Amino acid sequence: SSGINAEWPLRPGEHSRTFRTYVAEYAVDCDLLTKSITMPDDSGIARLKITLDEVHCVSRVVRYRSLKRRNNHTHMCTQRGCEVCKGYSCREFKLSVYAENTAPDTAPDTAPATRCKMGDTVEFRTDNGYYIAGYDVEIFVVSN
């Protein structure tokens, strides 16, 4: 699999609420010197959404929590979803991959084997009052 951020430009991220100047775009700018902080909305839900250029087979998503690349959450994806996560406080965050911006009749409906989740949208979410902070998100895809 390969990292999508470096190969294809991602659309700017969007999130529930910005903290100070830590905008969602910094989550996908391939720069560990910038930081994105997503605050909960009025209902207590924090959501960071990243839109891909088209439907991809997402195998892994890494959210870097500091300037140190080893300080991260790594979500492993299968065609069922991205529930397997390694890293500090993984259980506080849910990661979803889904097709939001692609017509159902044009979106591929099968992933190669079971090693990835098909989608054009990657979304981190937490509803426990936490904020979502990160220095970068790297999305890995499997080529067909």
N, C-alpha and C positions, 0 to 999 in steps of 0.2 A: 504494500500500500504506500501511497505517497501523500505528503501534506498538501492540502488544497490551497492554503493561504499563499504559498510561494508560487504556485503554478497558475492559479486563476484569481483574478481580483474578486474579492467578496464585496457585496453591497454593504454600505454602512450598517452596523448593528443598530438595534433599537432596544430601548428598555423602558421599564415601568416609570422610573423617575431618576433623574441625574442628581448626583451629589456634587455640589460645587462645580468644578470644571472638568470632572472625570467622566467625559461623554462616552456613549456606547461605541462610537467609532474606534476608540482606543483599544477595544477588546479584539479587534481584527486587523490591526495595522502592522503586524509583524515586527513590533518594536517593544522590547521589554522595558524600555525607559519611560513608556507612557502607561497610564493606568485607567481602567474603567471601574466606576462604582455605581452599581444599580441599587437604588433604594426601593423599599416596598411602596406600593401605591396606597391609596386611602383604605383599601380593603385588607391590607397587610400582606399582599402578594408581591414578591420581587420577581421580575421576568426579564431575562436577557435573550433576545431573539436575533439570530444571524441568518440572513437569506443568501443562499447559494445561487450561482448563475443558472443552474438547471438541476434536474434530479441527478443525484450521485448515489453510489453505494458507500455509505459511511461506515467505516470499520472501527474507528477510534476517534475520540475527542479529548483533547488535553487542555485544561484551563490552568495556566501558570498563575500561582498565587503570590509570587514575589519575583525579584530579580534573579533568584537562584532557580534554574530550570528544574532542579530536582524537587522543588516545593510545588507540587501540582496535584490536581485531581485528574485521573485518567479513567475515562469511561470506555469500556469495550462494548461494541455493538454486534448484535446478531439480527437476523430478520425479525425476531420477536421484539427487539428494543435494545436499549442501552442501560440496563439495570446494573450490570457489573461495574463497580467503580473501586479504584484503589486511591488512597490518599486521605489526608486529614479531613475530617468532618464530611465525608462523602454522603453519609446518610441524611444530611440536612438539605441536600439538593437533588432535584430530579432533572434528568436530561432526556429530552424527546427529540426524535428525528422524524419528520413527516413531510408529505408533499402538500404544500399550501398554494403555491403559485403556478402549478402545472395542471393543465386540464387532465382529468382522470383518464381519458382515452389516449393521451400521449405519454403519460407517466409509465415508465417500466414497472410492472407489477411483481417481478420476481428478482430477487437478489442472487448473485452468484453463490451457489451453495447456501450456507447459513451464516456466513462470516461477516455480514454487514446488514445495515438497515437502509432501505431506499428512502430518499427524501431530498427536498430542496430547501428545507428549513431545519435549523438546529436551535433548540430552545432550552435554556437553563431556567429552572423555576424553584422557588421555595415559598411556602406559605406560613412559615413559623416566625415571622418577624425579622429574619436574618436579611442582611444585604448581600449582594453578590459582587465581590471585588476580584479583580484579576488584571494581570499585566498583559496577557495575550491569550487567545484561544487558537489552538491549532487543530484543524480538522483533517483526518486521514481518510482517503477513499480507496476503494478497490477498483481497478480497471476491469472492464468487461472483456 
